[in-house]
Amino acid sequence: MLESVPPLVETAIYGYFLLVAAIGCYLHGRLWISARSRNRDELADETPGIES
């Protein structure tokens, strides 16, 4: 059986997980927004009636 870790270590581990998740969400959001704006620009170039 595993021994329990001190509360400070447990807090640090969960804090690290939250930090990694936040960075992942931030990067995913930036990629998603840039892909949407790039697709919108390409669509506007192909369709004369649509303006961005």
mmCIF entry with sequence, helices, sheets and N, C-alpha, C, O atoms, coordinates in Angstrom:
data_MODEL
# 
_entry.id   MODEL 
# 
_entity.id                         1 
_entity.type                       polymer 
_entity.pdbx_number_of_molecules   1 
# 
_entity_poly.entity_id                      1 
_entity_poly.type                           'polypeptide(L)' 
_entity_poly.nstd_linkage                   no 
_entity_poly.nstd_monomer                   no 
_entity_poly.pdbx_seq_one_letter_code       MLESVPPLVETAIYGYFLLVAAIGCYLHGRLWISARSRNRDELADETPGIES 
_entity_poly.pdbx_seq_one_letter_code_can   MLESVPPLVETAIYGYFLLVAAIGCYLHGRLWISARSRNRDELADETPGIES 
_entity_poly.pdbx_strand_id                 A 
# 
loop_
_entity_poly_seq.entity_id 
_entity_poly_seq.num 
_entity_poly_seq.mon_id 
_entity_poly_seq.hetero 
1 1  MET n 
1 2  LEU n 
1 3  GLU n 
1 4  SER n 
1 5  VAL n 
1 6  PRO n 
1 7  PRO n 
1 8  LEU n 
1 9  VAL n 
1 10 GLU n 
1 11 THR n 
1 12 ALA n 
1 13 ILE n 
1 14 TYR n 
1 15 GLY n 
1 16 TYR n 
1 17 PHE n 
1 18 LEU n 
1 19 LEU n 
1 20 VAL n 
1 21 ALA n 
1 22 ALA n 
1 23 ILE n 
1 24 GLY n 
1 25 CYS n 
1 26 TYR n 
1 27 LEU n 
1 28 HIS n 
1 29 GLY n 
1 30 ARG n 
1 31 LEU n 
1 32 TRP n 
1 33 ILE n 
1 34 SER n 
1 35 ALA n 
1 36 ARG n 
1 37 SER n 
1 38 ARG n 
1 39 ASN n 
1 40 ARG n 
1 41 ASP n 
1 42 GLU n 
1 43 LEU n 
1 44 ALA n 
1 45 ASP n 
1 46 GLU n 
1 47 THR n 
1 48 PRO n 
1 49 GLY n 
1 50 ILE n 
1 51 GLU n 
1 52 SER n 
# 
_struct_asym.id          A 
_struct_asym.entity_id   1 
# 
_struct_conf.conf_type_id            HELX_P 
_struct_conf.id                      HELX_P1 
_struct_conf.pdbx_PDB_helix_id       AA1 
_struct_conf.beg_label_comp_id       PRO 
_struct_conf.beg_label_asym_id       A 
_struct_conf.beg_label_seq_id        7 
_struct_conf.pdbx_beg_PDB_ins_code   ? 
_struct_conf.end_label_comp_id       GLU 
_struct_conf.end_label_asym_id       A 
_struct_conf.end_label_seq_id        46 
_struct_conf.pdbx_end_PDB_ins_code   ? 
_struct_conf.beg_auth_comp_id        PRO 
_struct_conf.beg_auth_asym_id        A 
_struct_conf.beg_auth_seq_id         7 
_struct_conf.end_auth_comp_id        GLU 
_struct_conf.end_auth_asym_id        A 
_struct_conf.end_auth_seq_id         46 
_struct_conf.pdbx_PDB_helix_class    1 
_struct_conf.details                 ? 
_struct_conf.pdbx_PDB_helix_length   40 
# 
_struct_conf_type.id          HELX_P 
_struct_conf_type.criteria    ? 
_struct_conf_type.reference   ? 
# 
loop_
_atom_site.group_PDB 
_atom_site.id 
_atom_site.type_symbol 
_atom_site.label_atom_id 
_atom_site.label_alt_id 
_atom_site.label_comp_id 
_atom_site.label_asym_id 
_atom_site.label_entity_id 
_atom_site.label_seq_id 
_atom_site.pdbx_PDB_ins_code 
_atom_site.Cartn_x 
_atom_site.Cartn_y 
_atom_site.Cartn_z 
_atom_site.occupancy 
_atom_site.B_iso_or_equiv 
_atom_site.pdbx_formal_charge 
_atom_site.auth_seq_id 
_atom_site.auth_comp_id 
_atom_site.auth_asym_id 
_atom_site.auth_atom_id 
_atom_site.pdbx_PDB_model_num 
ATOM 1   N N  . MET A 1 1  ? 0.837   -1.183 0.000   1.00 0.00 ? 1  MET A N  1 
ATOM 2   C CA . MET A 1 1  ? 0.000   0.000  0.000   1.00 0.00 ? 1  MET A CA 1 
ATOM 3   C C  . MET A 1 1  ? 0.887   1.253  0.000   1.00 0.00 ? 1  MET A C  1 
ATOM 4   O O  . MET A 1 1  ? 1.970   1.257  0.585   1.00 0.00 ? 1  MET A O  1 
ATOM 5   N N  . LEU A 1 2  ? 0.424   2.287  -0.648  1.00 0.00 ? 2  LEU A N  1 
ATOM 6   C CA . LEU A 1 2  ? 1.183   3.532  -0.704  1.00 0.00 ? 2  LEU A CA 1 
ATOM 7   C C  . LEU A 1 2  ? 1.021   4.325  0.584   1.00 0.00 ? 2  LEU A C  1 
ATOM 8   O O  . LEU A 1 2  ? -0.052  4.360  1.185   1.00 0.00 ? 2  LEU A O  1 
ATOM 9   N N  . GLU A 1 3  ? 2.099   4.951  0.984   1.00 0.00 ? 3  GLU A N  1 
ATOM 10  C CA . GLU A 1 3  ? 2.022   5.824  2.149   1.00 0.00 ? 3  GLU A CA 1 
ATOM 11  C C  . GLU A 1 3  ? 1.424   7.160  1.728   1.00 0.00 ? 3  GLU A C  1 
ATOM 12  O O  . GLU A 1 3  ? 1.604   7.593  0.590   1.00 0.00 ? 3  GLU A O  1 
ATOM 13  N N  . SER A 1 4  ? 0.723   7.803  2.630   1.00 0.00 ? 4  SER A N  1 
ATOM 14  C CA . SER A 1 4  ? 0.132   9.104  2.298   1.00 0.00 ? 4  SER A CA 1 
ATOM 15  C C  . SER A 1 4  ? 1.228   10.175 2.272   1.00 0.00 ? 4  SER A C  1 
ATOM 16  O O  . SER A 1 4  ? 2.233   10.081 2.977   1.00 0.00 ? 4  SER A O  1 
ATOM 17  N N  . VAL A 1 5  ? 1.006   11.171 1.454   1.00 0.00 ? 5  VAL A N  1 
ATOM 18  C CA . VAL A 1 5  ? 1.969   12.268 1.344   1.00 0.00 ? 5  VAL A CA 1 
ATOM 19  C C  . VAL A 1 5  ? 1.483   13.432 2.205   1.00 0.00 ? 5  VAL A C  1 
ATOM 20  O O  . VAL A 1 5  ? 0.294   13.520 2.512   1.00 0.00 ? 5  VAL A O  1 
ATOM 21  N N  . PRO A 1 6  ? 2.381   14.311 2.589   1.00 0.00 ? 6  PRO A N  1 
ATOM 22  C CA . PRO A 1 6  ? 1.970   15.475 3.379   1.00 0.00 ? 6  PRO A CA 1 
ATOM 23  C C  . PRO A 1 6  ? 1.002   16.361 2.581   1.00 0.00 ? 6  PRO A C  1 
ATOM 24  O O  . PRO A 1 6  ? 1.055   16.391 1.351   1.00 0.00 ? 6  PRO A O  1 
ATOM 25  N N  . PRO A 1 7  ? 0.126   17.077 3.282   1.00 0.00 ? 7  PRO A N  1 
ATOM 26  C CA . PRO A 1 7  ? -0.854  17.934 2.592   1.00 0.00 ? 7  PRO A CA 1 
ATOM 27  C C  . PRO A 1 7  ? -0.214  18.968 1.669   1.00 0.00 ? 7  PRO A C  1 
ATOM 28  O O  . PRO A 1 7  ? -0.777  19.284 0.622   1.00 0.00 ? 7  PRO A O  1 
ATOM 29  N N  . LEU A 1 8  ? 0.938   19.495 2.033   1.00 0.00 ? 8  LEU A N  1 
ATOM 30  C CA . LEU A 1 8  ? 1.609   20.488 1.193   1.00 0.00 ? 8  LEU A CA 1 
ATOM 31  C C  . LEU A 1 8  ? 2.035   19.880 -0.147  1.00 0.00 ? 8  LEU A C  1 
ATOM 32  O O  . LEU A 1 8  ? 1.903   20.519 -1.191  1.00 0.00 ? 8  LEU A O  1 
ATOM 33  N N  . VAL A 1 9  ? 2.542   18.659 -0.116  1.00 0.00 ? 9  VAL A N  1 
ATOM 34  C CA . VAL A 1 9  ? 2.958   17.981 -1.348  1.00 0.00 ? 9  VAL A CA 1 
ATOM 35  C C  . VAL A 1 9  ? 1.737   17.681 -2.206  1.00 0.00 ? 9  VAL A C  1 
ATOM 36  O O  . VAL A 1 9  ? 1.776   17.859 -3.423  1.00 0.00 ? 9  VAL A O  1 
ATOM 37  N N  . GLU A 1 10 ? 0.663   17.232 -1.588  1.00 0.00 ? 10 GLU A N  1 
ATOM 38  C CA . GLU A 1 10 ? -0.568  16.945 -2.323  1.00 0.00 ? 10 GLU A CA 1 
ATOM 39  C C  . GLU A 1 10 ? -1.109  18.216 -2.986  1.00 0.00 ? 10 GLU A C  1 
ATOM 40  O O  . GLU A 1 10 ? -1.550  18.177 -4.134  1.00 0.00 ? 10 GLU A O  1 
ATOM 41  N N  . THR A 1 11 ? -1.077  19.327 -2.273  1.00 0.00 ? 11 THR A N  1 
ATOM 42  C CA . THR A 1 11 ? -1.523  20.604 -2.832  1.00 0.00 ? 11 THR A CA 1 
ATOM 43  C C  . THR A 1 11 ? -0.644  21.015 -4.012  1.00 0.00 ? 11 THR A C  1 
ATOM 44  O O  . THR A 1 11 ? -1.147  21.514 -5.019  1.00 0.00 ? 11 THR A O  1 
ATOM 45  N N  . ALA A 1 12 ? 0.662   20.807 -3.891  1.00 0.00 ? 12 ALA A N  1 
ATOM 46  C CA . ALA A 1 12 ? 1.576   21.150 -4.983  1.00 0.00 ? 12 ALA A CA 1 
ATOM 47  C C  . ALA A 1 12 ? 1.296   20.292 -6.217  1.00 0.00 ? 12 ALA A C  1 
ATOM 48  O O  . ALA A 1 12 ? 1.343   20.794 -7.340  1.00 0.00 ? 12 ALA A O  1 
ATOM 49  N N  . ILE A 1 13 ? 1.007   19.017 -6.022  1.00 0.00 ? 13 ILE A N  1 
ATOM 50  C CA . ILE A 1 13 ? 0.711   18.128 -7.151  1.00 0.00 ? 13 ILE A CA 1 
ATOM 51  C C  . ILE A 1 13 ? -0.563  18.569 -7.854  1.00 0.00 ? 13 ILE A C  1 
ATOM 52  O O  . ILE A 1 13 ? -0.587  18.673 -9.081  1.00 0.00 ? 13 ILE A O  1 
ATOM 53  N N  . TYR A 1 14 ? -1.621  18.830 -7.094  1.00 0.00 ? 14 TYR A N  1 
ATOM 54  C CA . TYR A 1 14 ? -2.872  19.270 -7.712  1.00 0.00 ? 14 TYR A CA 1 
ATOM 55  C C  . TYR A 1 14 ? -2.713  20.642 -8.371  1.00 0.00 ? 14 TYR A C  1 
ATOM 56  O O  . TYR A 1 14 ? -3.312  20.900 -9.415  1.00 0.00 ? 14 TYR A O  1 
ATOM 57  N N  . GLY A 1 15 ? -1.921  21.509 -7.776  1.00 0.00 ? 15 GLY A N  1 
ATOM 58  C CA . GLY A 1 15 ? -1.658  22.812 -8.381  1.00 0.00 ? 15 GLY A CA 1 
ATOM 59  C C  . GLY A 1 15 ? -0.928  22.675 -9.709  1.00 0.00 ? 15 GLY A C  1 
ATOM 60  O O  . GLY A 1 15 ? -1.214  23.405 -10.658 1.00 0.00 ? 15 GLY A O  1 
ATOM 61  N N  . TYR A 1 16 ? 0.015   21.737 -9.776  1.00 0.00 ? 16 TYR A N  1 
ATOM 62  C CA . TYR A 1 16 ? 0.727   21.478 -11.030 1.00 0.00 ? 16 TYR A CA 1 
ATOM 63  C C  . TYR A 1 16 ? -0.239  20.974 -12.094 1.00 0.00 ? 16 TYR A C  1 
ATOM 64  O O  . TYR A 1 16 ? -0.184  21.420 -13.240 1.00 0.00 ? 16 TYR A O  1 
ATOM 65  N N  . PHE A 1 17 ? -1.123  20.049 -11.725 1.00 0.00 ? 17 PHE A N  1 
ATOM 66  C CA . PHE A 1 17 ? -2.118  19.548 -12.683 1.00 0.00 ? 17 PHE A CA 1 
ATOM 67  C C  . PHE A 1 17 ? -2.998  20.681 -13.196 1.00 0.00 ? 17 PHE A C  1 
ATOM 68  O O  . PHE A 1 17 ? -3.282  20.753 -14.391 1.00 0.00 ? 17 PHE A O  1 
ATOM 69  N N  . LEU A 1 18 ? -3.428  21.556 -12.309 1.00 0.00 ? 18 LEU A N  1 
ATOM 70  C CA . LEU A 1 18 ? -4.264  22.684 -12.729 1.00 0.00 ? 18 LEU A CA 1 
ATOM 71  C C  . LEU A 1 18 ? -3.500  23.634 -13.652 1.00 0.00 ? 18 LEU A C  1 
ATOM 72  O O  . LEU A 1 18 ? -4.060  24.141 -14.623 1.00 0.00 ? 18 LEU A O  1 
ATOM 73  N N  . LEU A 1 19 ? -2.243  23.869 -13.357 1.00 0.00 ? 19 LEU A N  1 
ATOM 74  C CA . LEU A 1 19 ? -1.419  24.735 -14.203 1.00 0.00 ? 19 LEU A CA 1 
ATOM 75  C C  . LEU A 1 19 ? -1.261  24.150 -15.605 1.00 0.00 ? 19 LEU A C  1 
ATOM 76  O O  . LEU A 1 19 ? -1.403  24.867 -16.596 1.00 0.00 ? 19 LEU A O  1 
ATOM 77  N N  . VAL A 1 20 ? -0.971  22.857 -15.693 1.00 0.00 ? 20 VAL A N  1 
ATOM 78  C CA . VAL A 1 20 ? -0.818  22.210 -16.998 1.00 0.00 ? 20 VAL A CA 1 
ATOM 79  C C  . VAL A 1 20 ? -2.137  22.243 -17.761 1.00 0.00 ? 20 VAL A C  1 
ATOM 80  O O  . VAL A 1 20 ? -2.144  22.480 -18.969 1.00 0.00 ? 20 VAL A O  1 
ATOM 81  N N  . ALA A 1 21 ? -3.255  22.008 -17.070 1.00 0.00 ? 21 ALA A N  1 
ATOM 82  C CA . ALA A 1 21 ? -4.566  22.054 -17.727 1.00 0.00 ? 21 ALA A CA 1 
ATOM 83  C C  . ALA A 1 21 ? -4.876  23.461 -18.225 1.00 0.00 ? 21 ALA A C  1 
ATOM 84  O O  . ALA A 1 21 ? -5.411  23.622 -19.322 1.00 0.00 ? 21 ALA A O  1 
ATOM 85  N N  . ALA A 1 22 ? -4.547  24.476 -17.437 1.00 0.00 ? 22 ALA A N  1 
ATOM 86  C CA . ALA A 1 22 ? -4.806  25.859 -17.847 1.00 0.00 ? 22 ALA A CA 1 
ATOM 87  C C  . ALA A 1 22 ? -3.973  26.227 -19.072 1.00 0.00 ? 22 ALA A C  1 
ATOM 88  O O  . ALA A 1 22 ? -4.474  26.883 -19.986 1.00 0.00 ? 22 ALA A O  1 
ATOM 89  N N  . ILE A 1 23 ? -2.714  25.816 -19.100 1.00 0.00 ? 23 ILE A N  1 
ATOM 90  C CA . ILE A 1 23 ? -1.861  26.096 -20.259 1.00 0.00 ? 23 ILE A CA 1 
ATOM 91  C C  . ILE A 1 23 ? -2.403  25.378 -21.491 1.00 0.00 ? 23 ILE A C  1 
ATOM 92  O O  . ILE A 1 23 ? -2.418  25.950 -22.581 1.00 0.00 ? 23 ILE A O  1 
ATOM 93  N N  . GLY A 1 24 ? -2.845  24.140 -21.330 1.00 0.00 ? 24 GLY A N  1 
ATOM 94  C CA . GLY A 1 24 ? -3.418  23.397 -22.449 1.00 0.00 ? 24 GLY A CA 1 
ATOM 95  C C  . GLY A 1 24 ? -4.674  24.049 -22.988 1.00 0.00 ? 24 GLY A C  1 
ATOM 96  O O  . GLY A 1 24 ? -4.854  24.143 -24.202 1.00 0.00 ? 24 GLY A O  1 
ATOM 97  N N  . CYS A 1 25 ? -5.547  24.501 -22.098 1.00 0.00 ? 25 CYS A N  1 
ATOM 98  C CA . CYS A 1 25 ? -6.772  25.182 -22.539 1.00 0.00 ? 25 CYS A CA 1 
ATOM 99  C C  . CYS A 1 25 ? -6.443  26.488 -23.256 1.00 0.00 ? 25 CYS A C  1 
ATOM 100 O O  . CYS A 1 25 ? -7.077  26.823 -24.257 1.00 0.00 ? 25 CYS A O  1 
ATOM 101 N N  . TYR A 1 26 ? -5.468  27.218 -22.756 1.00 0.00 ? 26 TYR A N  1 
ATOM 102 C CA . TYR A 1 26 ? -5.065  28.475 -23.390 1.00 0.00 ? 26 TYR A CA 1 
ATOM 103 C C  . TYR A 1 26 ? -4.538  28.231 -24.803 1.00 0.00 ? 26 TYR A C  1 
ATOM 104 O O  . TYR A 1 26 ? -4.930  28.919 -25.746 1.00 0.00 ? 26 TYR A O  1 
ATOM 105 N N  . LEU A 1 27 ? -3.651  27.250 -24.944 1.00 0.00 ? 27 LEU A N  1 
ATOM 106 C CA . LEU A 1 27 ? -3.091  26.959 -26.261 1.00 0.00 ? 27 LEU A CA 1 
ATOM 107 C C  . LEU A 1 27 ? -4.155  26.433 -27.216 1.00 0.00 ? 27 LEU A C  1 
ATOM 108 O O  . LEU A 1 27 ? -4.160  26.782 -28.397 1.00 0.00 ? 27 LEU A O  1 
ATOM 109 N N  . HIS A 1 28 ? -5.046  25.603 -26.717 1.00 0.00 ? 28 HIS A N  1 
ATOM 110 C CA . HIS A 1 28 ? -6.135  25.091 -27.552 1.00 0.00 ? 28 HIS A CA 1 
ATOM 111 C C  . HIS A 1 28 ? -7.019  26.241 -28.027 1.00 0.00 ? 28 HIS A C  1 
ATOM 112 O O  . HIS A 1 28 ? -7.412  26.280 -29.194 1.00 0.00 ? 28 HIS A O  1 
ATOM 113 N N  . GLY A 1 29 ? -7.331  27.164 -27.143 1.00 0.00 ? 29 GLY A N  1 
ATOM 114 C CA . GLY A 1 29 ? -8.153  28.314 -27.514 1.00 0.00 ? 29 GLY A CA 1 
ATOM 115 C C  . GLY A 1 29 ? -7.485  29.175 -28.565 1.00 0.00 ? 29 GLY A C  1 
ATOM 116 O O  . GLY A 1 29 ? -8.140  29.622 -29.506 1.00 0.00 ? 29 GLY A O  1 
ATOM 117 N N  . ARG A 1 30 ? -6.182  29.416 -28.418 1.00 0.00 ? 30 ARG A N  1 
ATOM 118 C CA . ARG A 1 30 ? -5.467  30.219 -29.424 1.00 0.00 ? 30 ARG A CA 1 
ATOM 119 C C  . ARG A 1 30 ? -5.470  29.540 -30.779 1.00 0.00 ? 30 ARG A C  1 
ATOM 120 O O  . ARG A 1 30 ? -5.679  30.194 -31.802 1.00 0.00 ? 30 ARG A O  1 
ATOM 121 N N  . LEU A 1 31 ? -5.239  28.219 -30.798 1.00 0.00 ? 31 LEU A N  1 
ATOM 122 C CA . LEU A 1 31 ? -5.263  27.484 -32.063 1.00 0.00 ? 31 LEU A CA 1 
ATOM 123 C C  . LEU A 1 31 ? -6.642  27.533 -32.699 1.00 0.00 ? 31 LEU A C  1 
ATOM 124 O O  . LEU A 1 31 ? -6.768  27.735 -33.907 1.00 0.00 ? 31 LEU A O  1 
ATOM 125 N N  . TRP A 1 32 ? -7.676  27.349 -31.887 1.00 0.00 ? 32 TRP A N  1 
ATOM 126 C CA . TRP A 1 32 ? -9.048  27.327 -32.389 1.00 0.00 ? 32 TRP A CA 1 
ATOM 127 C C  . TRP A 1 32 ? -9.427  28.688 -32.978 1.00 0.00 ? 32 TRP A C  1 
ATOM 128 O O  . TRP A 1 32 ? -10.015 28.762 -34.057 1.00 0.00 ? 32 TRP A O  1 
ATOM 129 N N  . ILE A 1 33 ? -9.088  29.760 -32.264 1.00 0.00 ? 33 ILE A N  1 
ATOM 130 C CA . ILE A 1 33 ? -9.428  31.106 -32.739 1.00 0.00 ? 33 ILE A CA 1 
ATOM 131 C C  . ILE A 1 33 ? -8.652  31.434 -34.016 1.00 0.00 ? 33 ILE A C  1 
ATOM 132 O O  . ILE A 1 33 ? -9.218  32.005 -34.948 1.00 0.00 ? 33 ILE A O  1 
ATOM 133 N N  . SER A 1 34 ? -7.370  31.082 -34.070 1.00 0.00 ? 34 SER A N  1 
ATOM 134 C CA . SER A 1 34 ? -6.595  31.382 -35.279 1.00 0.00 ? 34 SER A CA 1 
ATOM 135 C C  . SER A 1 34 ? -7.105  30.573 -36.466 1.00 0.00 ? 34 SER A C  1 
ATOM 136 O O  . SER A 1 34 ? -7.120  31.081 -37.588 1.00 0.00 ? 34 SER A O  1 
ATOM 137 N N  . ALA A 1 35 ? -7.516  29.343 -36.250 1.00 0.00 ? 35 ALA A N  1 
ATOM 138 C CA . ALA A 1 35 ? -8.053  28.534 -37.348 1.00 0.00 ? 35 ALA A CA 1 
ATOM 139 C C  . ALA A 1 35 ? -9.372  29.115 -37.844 1.00 0.00 ? 35 ALA A C  1 
ATOM 140 O O  . ALA A 1 35 ? -9.624  29.147 -39.048 1.00 0.00 ? 35 ALA A O  1 
ATOM 141 N N  . ARG A 1 36 ? -10.211 29.572 -36.922 1.00 0.00 ? 36 ARG A N  1 
ATOM 142 C CA . ARG A 1 36 ? -11.489 30.166 -37.336 1.00 0.00 ? 36 ARG A CA 1 
ATOM 143 C C  . ARG A 1 36 ? -11.271 31.451 -38.123 1.00 0.00 ? 36 ARG A C  1 
ATOM 144 O O  . ARG A 1 36 ? -11.936 31.667 -39.136 1.00 0.00 ? 36 ARG A O  1 
ATOM 145 N N  . SER A 1 37 ? -10.362 32.300 -37.682 1.00 0.00 ? 37 SER A N  1 
ATOM 146 C CA . SER A 1 37 ? -10.137 33.559 -38.401 1.00 0.00 ? 37 SER A CA 1 
ATOM 147 C C  . SER A 1 37 ? -9.501  33.296 -39.762 1.00 0.00 ? 37 SER A C  1 
ATOM 148 O O  . SER A 1 37 ? -9.802  33.994 -40.730 1.00 0.00 ? 37 SER A O  1 
ATOM 149 N N  . ARG A 1 38 ? -8.627  32.300 -39.843 1.00 0.00 ? 38 ARG A N  1 
ATOM 150 C CA . ARG A 1 38 ? -8.004  31.959 -41.121 1.00 0.00 ? 38 ARG A CA 1 
ATOM 151 C C  . ARG A 1 38 ? -9.054  31.417 -42.094 1.00 0.00 ? 38 ARG A C  1 
ATOM 152 O O  . ARG A 1 38 ? -9.037  31.767 -43.274 1.00 0.00 ? 38 ARG A O  1 
ATOM 153 N N  . ASN A 1 39 ? -9.968  30.565 -41.613 1.00 0.00 ? 39 ASN A N  1 
ATOM 154 C CA . ASN A 1 39 ? -11.031 30.037 -42.468 1.00 0.00 ? 39 ASN A CA 1 
ATOM 155 C C  . ASN A 1 39 ? -11.968 31.152 -42.913 1.00 0.00 ? 39 ASN A C  1 
ATOM 156 O O  . ASN A 1 39 ? -12.414 31.160 -44.060 1.00 0.00 ? 39 ASN A O  1 
ATOM 157 N N  . ARG A 1 40 ? -12.270 32.087 -42.028 1.00 0.00 ? 40 ARG A N  1 
ATOM 158 C CA . ARG A 1 40 ? -13.158 33.195 -42.372 1.00 0.00 ? 40 ARG A CA 1 
ATOM 159 C C  . ARG A 1 40 ? -12.517 34.071 -43.448 1.00 0.00 ? 40 ARG A C  1 
ATOM 160 O O  . ARG A 1 40 ? -13.194 34.523 -44.371 1.00 0.00 ? 40 ARG A O  1 
ATOM 161 N N  . ASP A 1 41 ? -11.202 34.308 -43.326 1.00 0.00 ? 41 ASP A N  1 
ATOM 162 C CA . ASP A 1 41 ? -10.501 35.111 -44.331 1.00 0.00 ? 41 ASP A CA 1 
ATOM 163 C C  . ASP A 1 41 ? -10.494 34.412 -45.689 1.00 0.00 ? 41 ASP A C  1 
ATOM 164 O O  . ASP A 1 41 ? -10.686 35.062 -46.717 1.00 0.00 ? 41 ASP A O  1 
ATOM 165 N N  . GLU A 1 42 ? -10.276 33.097 -45.707 1.00 0.00 ? 42 GLU A N  1 
ATOM 166 C CA . GLU A 1 42 ? -10.286 32.356 -46.970 1.00 0.00 ? 42 GLU A CA 1 
ATOM 167 C C  . GLU A 1 42 ? -11.673 32.370 -47.589 1.00 0.00 ? 42 GLU A C  1 
ATOM 168 O O  . GLU A 1 42 ? -11.808 32.499 -48.805 1.00 0.00 ? 42 GLU A O  1 
ATOM 169 N N  . LEU A 1 43 ? -12.703 32.240 -46.764 1.00 0.00 ? 43 LEU A N  1 
ATOM 170 C CA . LEU A 1 43 ? -14.075 32.256 -47.263 1.00 0.00 ? 43 LEU A CA 1 
ATOM 171 C C  . LEU A 1 43 ? -14.409 33.633 -47.829 1.00 0.00 ? 43 LEU A C  1 
ATOM 172 O O  . LEU A 1 43 ? -15.078 33.736 -48.858 1.00 0.00 ? 43 LEU A O  1 
ATOM 173 N N  . ALA A 1 44 ? -13.948 34.688 -47.166 1.00 0.00 ? 44 ALA A N  1 
ATOM 174 C CA . ALA A 1 44 ? -14.215 36.046 -47.642 1.00 0.00 ? 44 ALA A CA 1 
ATOM 175 C C  . ALA A 1 44 ? -13.501 36.303 -48.971 1.00 0.00 ? 44 ALA A C  1 
ATOM 176 O O  . ALA A 1 44 ? -14.018 37.030 -49.820 1.00 0.00 ? 44 ALA A O  1 
ATOM 177 N N  . ASP A 1 45 ? -12.324 35.714 -49.155 1.00 0.00 ? 45 ASP A N  1 
ATOM 178 C CA . ASP A 1 45 ? -11.606 35.885 -50.421 1.00 0.00 ? 45 ASP A CA 1 
ATOM 179 C C  . ASP A 1 45 ? -12.341 35.191 -51.569 1.00 0.00 ? 45 ASP A C  1 
ATOM 180 O O  . ASP A 1 45 ? -12.342 35.680 -52.698 1.00 0.00 ? 45 ASP A O  1 
ATOM 181 N N  . GLU A 1 46 ? -12.970 34.043 -51.270 1.00 0.00 ? 46 GLU A N  1 
ATOM 182 C CA . GLU A 1 46 ? -13.657 33.284 -52.314 1.00 0.00 ? 46 GLU A CA 1 
ATOM 183 C C  . GLU A 1 46 ? -15.044 33.832 -52.622 1.00 0.00 ? 46 GLU A C  1 
ATOM 184 O O  . GLU A 1 46 ? -15.517 33.710 -53.752 1.00 0.00 ? 46 GLU A O  1 
ATOM 185 N N  . THR A 1 47 ? -15.708 34.437 -51.630 1.00 0.00 ? 47 THR A N  1 
ATOM 186 C CA . THR A 1 47 ? -17.070 34.927 -51.800 1.00 0.00 ? 47 THR A CA 1 
ATOM 187 C C  . THR A 1 47 ? -17.050 36.448 -51.793 1.00 0.00 ? 47 THR A C  1 
ATOM 188 O O  . THR A 1 47 ? -16.721 37.046 -50.768 1.00 0.00 ? 47 THR A O  1 
ATOM 189 N N  . PRO A 1 48 ? -17.392 37.090 -52.904 1.00 0.00 ? 48 PRO A N  1 
ATOM 190 C CA . PRO A 1 48 ? -17.278 38.552 -52.973 1.00 0.00 ? 48 PRO A CA 1 
ATOM 191 C C  . PRO A 1 48 ? -18.251 39.298 -52.059 1.00 0.00 ? 48 PRO A C  1 
ATOM 192 O O  . PRO A 1 48 ? -17.947 40.427 -51.672 1.00 0.00 ? 48 PRO A O  1 
ATOM 193 N N  . GLY A 1 49 ? -19.393 38.735 -51.697 1.00 0.00 ? 49 GLY A N  1 
ATOM 194 C CA . GLY A 1 49 ? -20.382 39.461 -50.908 1.00 0.00 ? 49 GLY A CA 1 
ATOM 195 C C  . GLY A 1 49 ? -20.136 39.452 -49.414 1.00 0.00 ? 49 GLY A C  1 
ATOM 196 O O  . GLY A 1 49 ? -20.815 40.176 -48.687 1.00 0.00 ? 49 GLY A O  1 
ATOM 197 N N  . ILE A 1 50 ? -19.188 38.660 -48.924 1.00 0.00 ? 50 ILE A N  1 
ATOM 198 C CA . ILE A 1 50 ? -18.947 38.537 -47.478 1.00 0.00 ? 50 ILE A CA 1 
ATOM 199 C C  . ILE A 1 50 ? -17.752 39.403 -47.094 1.00 0.00 ? 50 ILE A C  1 
ATOM 200 O O  . ILE A 1 50 ? -16.686 39.320 -47.706 1.00 0.00 ? 50 ILE A O  1 
ATOM 201 N N  . GLU A 1 51 ? -17.947 40.237 -46.069 1.00 0.00 ? 51 GLU A N  1 
ATOM 202 C CA . GLU A 1 51 ? -16.848 41.055 -45.556 1.00 0.00 ? 51 GLU A CA 1 
ATOM 203 C C  . GLU A 1 51 ? -16.557 40.641 -44.132 1.00 0.00 ? 51 GLU A C  1 
ATOM 204 O O  . GLU A 1 51 ? -17.472 40.268 -43.398 1.00 0.00 ? 51 GLU A O  1 
ATOM 205 N N  . SER A 1 52 ? -15.272 40.701 -43.717 1.00 0.00 ? 52 SER A N  1 
ATOM 206 C CA . SER A 1 52 ? -14.948 40.320 -42.349 1.00 0.00 ? 52 SER A CA 1 
ATOM 207 C C  . SER A 1 52 ? -15.076 41.470 -41.392 1.00 0.00 ? 52 SER A C  1 
ATOM 208 O O  . SER A 1 52 ? -14.835 41.308 -40.196 1.00 0.00 ? 52 SER A O  1 
# 
